[in-house]
Amino acid sequence: MTTATSDSVSTERAVVSAPDASASTPAELLPPEADHFALFQDVAGEDLAAWAAARSLADEVLPRINDCWERGEYPRDLIGRLGELDLLTDGLDVPGHRTLTPLGTGLVNMELSRLDGSVGTMVGVQGGLALRSIMLLGSTEQKQRWAEPLVTGREHAGFALTEPDHGSDSVSLETVARRDGDSWVLRGEKRWIGNGAGCDLTVVWARVQDESQPELDGQVSGFLVDQVLPGYAAEVIRGKVALRAIDQAHITLTDVSIPLDARLPGARSFKDTSKVLFATRAGVAWGALGHAIACYEAALEHAQKRIQFGRPLAKAQHVQVRLASMLQTLTSMQLYCVRIAELEASGTIRPEQASLAKVHNSRAAREIASEARDLLGGSGILLENRVVRHRSDLEALHTYEGTDTMQSLIVGRSITGVSAFA
């Protein structure tokens, strides 16, 4: 592990080992201590290759990510590295690039988040949201223009749905796209938009104003907006205590004019927007699993190495009970993820199932991260030991892609048959 400069976060004092970047077998990538039911030991083929490729970034990510996190700097070059390793497809079928099963897609998400939440979010934003919007809802020409640059990481894109006054009730968004002759004119504000500033493209979701198309007028649609266009202003949000190594932006759209063919033709209502969100919700469950594994492994290693009162912490009964409890929770998270992947592969997954997995795993990961931080004692609050970074980043997962409360209400609606949203 590299030694940081004097004004940076130290890594040479870390009490937690770095993952082996050369790991290539399931047993190396996830040893029995963290895969108690051997759920992932028969992963093979392209899925295993992608999982190992994600792990190979450990030696590039870990020596620098704490500095980036502490300074609030976005190492955007890592998007290019993800593209070089063909890890930005997020399960999409992009010609010329690897196509993964839902299990393989989840494992990549898990492994990147196991390294760092900001890096996992890079794939979630670039591949899971922006690229997915274009591949699912875009025209042939839009796919030809954007698929290759985005999947290789040569160009960077954001997904702008959330607004200052519309988060959980995003269906009520106020940003409008008004038809004006041969153009769309966009006006409104967006907030918490990953890759929304200093990048190339933003997929903006807006309410259509076009009386010439009654079936579209008043509906929500997606628009491809170049970030250098006049009227597009984006400010990076500062002061975050989660996902500090990736930028989110507050965007103001002031009469931004784009051509008619910049609208995603497959996006004709919020139901189409939901197709994109639904596909990424399960990814949050996998990302939470990655954070939880990292924290659990750190706690286990520390307990085995740390000597107190003349013996390793691991010899204490209460420590073993706490580690066993963490493993129980971790295994339940793994079971959720494996089942969600099976349902997705069979084409039978329902939105409320993805919601339940998202809620369960984000809650469980916070529990494991808090327990690990406590077991590490004073070392637990140091960035060099990574647990506190994971614990902080989990606060973002707890909220994004639908808050804990909203996802629980989706599940509640499905089991009671009654909506509590309004």
Secondary structure, 3 states (H helix, E strand, C coil): CCCCCCCCCCCCCCCCCCCCCCCCCHHHHCCCCCCCCCCCCCCCHHHHHHHHHHHCCHHHHHHHHHHHHHHCCCCCHHHHHHHHCCCCCCCCCCCCCCCCCHHHHHHHHHHHHHHCHHHHHHHHHHHHHHHHHHHHHCCHHHHHHHHHHHHCCCCCEEEECCECCECCCHHHCCCEEEEECCEEEEEEEEEEEECCCCCCEEEEEEEEECCCCCCCCCCEEEEEEECCCCCEEEEECCCCCCCCCCCEEEEEEEEEEEEHHHECCCCCCHHHHHHHHHHHHHHHHHHHHHHHHHHHHHHHHHHHHCEECCEEHHHCHHHHHHHHHHHHHHHHHHHHHHHHHHHHHHCCCCHHHHHHHHHHHHHHHHHHHHHHHHHCHHHHHCHHHCHHHHHHHHHHHHHCCCCHHHHHHHHHHHHHCCCCCC
